[in-house]
């Protein structure tokens, strides 16, 4: 099971903390906002969480905080703040 109850794709899964809060039990430095969008037809939110985590990892992030997700028409948008742990 994925974070939101969907199936996991273990082959392309990025191991990164992605949370809706900005509260972490360790110090961190914000890197910047990361966002992904897709017209992919799926109800599996883990797909978009993984896409966001992959993009954040490419920027050197250790986690994504303040995760948000929107769906409008045929476009899914996920975004959050990439952070690096101190």
Steps between C-alpha positions, in 0.01 A plus 500: 500500500613850425475807721146573383385140460608442139731239355872559521723483196809371678726522194478879470415593859710783642574458872429851630283655770213698344265658756223761505635670813805720551574347840803272509687374803832606351641823362480563129584761240246575224633446147194629315161413361470189286199419287389243246198486276358229282195413296550135599169328564527336841348528844821372661645800683822307566590550133511875550668480842773290339539742206535789746752310715709415193512865392592611854774234520647632174530839674685343797205494742460258790123557538199693372286690747170687458390254230187600310309335218242643260297349223325721249343365185756262356807646673648379829738737682711409804733742677688559821819639650819301451723501810850385592563370851773679703 
